[in-house]
Amino acid sequence: MSNRTCLFLTLAVLGLGLWGVSAPAADEKSPNDAIDKLAETLQKDPAAAKKQAGELAKMDTDDLMGVLNKRKKGGEGGFGFGPKPTGEMDDSIEKKVESLGDTGNPPLTAAQLAKESADLQKMNQRVAAVALVVAAKPAPKTVGAKTVPAKDLKKWDEFTEMMAKSSQELNRAIQDKDPKAVQAAAKRMDGACKGCHVIWR
Ligand code: HEC
């Protein structure tokens, strides 16, 4: 089985294991809408999700990753975390994953985890959808004027797979209501984000 096939199966299993994201807007104008639509497809029909992700792969990486960036007041920008824009710097999936996985912080309390559970699942399913699109993108050979060293190119798929696997772990940890496991999975996820960014961002 190729790495890609293996990664896809991981994502497919993950998709089936997660529960619903609320229905996205019918139009697909923004990357946010496209990713929500993919997240929804991913849990119902992994083969269709793979096809959909292939079509989204021509999206600029900048636009794609932007869904994980800060949400702005008025609903512009990335998804943010939770239902309401806060206007704070940390209102992004990126910062939420970072703080959840920071072992310098105590893990969430059981009560916090219960309260955030639905929002965490939604966040996680969006990350899984982004990973599926990233998996359909070839590793960029250059970053600006810089050439990516040949030995680093294979890390694109490695970090993408780590992103997908950590998402699977996070899903399980949330379902198990296990704050320590949530922290561990988020730490791995953050490591995948940062590992790839060191080379490509
Ligand atoms: C396989 C590689 C890869 C992985 C894994 C990855 N990223 Fe990225 N990310 C990129 C690249 C490449 C860029 C730069 C895009 C550009 O500016 O063209 C980027 C840019 C970003 C940006 C800035 C987008 C913007 O608004 O311009 C955010 C936010 C981001 N990533 C969040 C994340 C988070 C959160 C994760 C993990 C859950 C993650 N990324 C995992 C490759 C990756």
Residues whose N, C-alpha, C, O or C-beta is under 5 A from the ligand:
A	BS01	HEC	T61 D62 M65 G66 L68 N69 I93 E94 V127 V134 W156 F159 T160 M163 M189 A192 C193 C196 W200 R201
